[in-house]
Amino acid sequence: FPVTIKFGWNIAKNNVLFGTGLDSFGTYDSFYRGIGLDNLPDTFTNDAHNLYLQMFATGGILLLISFSMVIIISIHSLVVLLRDKAPATEISLGFSITEIFIIHSLSTFYILHSQ
């Protein structure tokens, strides 16, 4: 696993309910980097590996559930479009937006900086 996943997981599992606070991943990066992670390069990151882990680490399980609901509602809306036999352009647009959002959220979006 990438190092940022391990950092993010360490932060999240020690701050499950409310997280560390929005936009605070970089603040806690150096503190949680040493928990079970030895011989790491001297780097700094302000973001977790992906958006879900970022939300869990900084906002806790409450923010992760809220954020996940946005995705579930998007998928549900797409299913409704398909069920109601909406025009192909609406289905294509709904599918594209949902897929782009999900893929972007799962992708790596951090940048490592030398300290």
ABEGO torsion letter per residue (X at the ends): XBAAAAAAAAAAAABAAAEAEBGAAAAAAAAAAABGBBGBBBBBBABBABAAAAAAAAAEAAAAAAAAAAAAAAAAAAAAAAAAGBBAAAAAAAAAAAAAAAAAAABBABBBBBX
